[in-house]
């Protein structure tokens, strides 16, 4: 189990900005509050810094199968993470088309 306590961040969420502490345990936000005093494996002083929610990209083209000379899941997912994207929706535009998750289970391992 790992935990992170982010102290005094300016949180931007739901059309508001406020200063708060954020306690993260095992990769999930467990608590957001004004003064959190829980023990943590790592403490980050975020005073003067902004903490933003992850973004959703609702139209990505991973180019698999068939067009991996342009991009692939590895390169495009790394780019998404670097840009703050935490979730995506694949918009297939490949030849052959990606039609069903079973295609991936059979062919992309």
Secondary structure as GFF3:
##gff-version 3
##sequence-region A 1 109
A	DSSP	beta_strand	3	13	.	.	.	ID=ss1
A	DSSP	beta_strand	16	25	.	.	.	ID=ss2
A	DSSP	beta_strand	28	33	.	.	.	ID=ss3
A	DSSP	beta_strand	42	45	.	.	.	ID=ss4
A	DSSP	beta_strand	50	52	.	.	.	ID=ss5
A	DSSP	beta_strand	55	60	.	.	.	ID=ss6
A	DSSP	alpha_helix	73	82	.	.	.	ID=ss7
A	DSSP	beta_strand	85	90	.	.	.	ID=ss8
A	DSSP	alpha_helix	101	107	.	.	.	ID=ss9
###
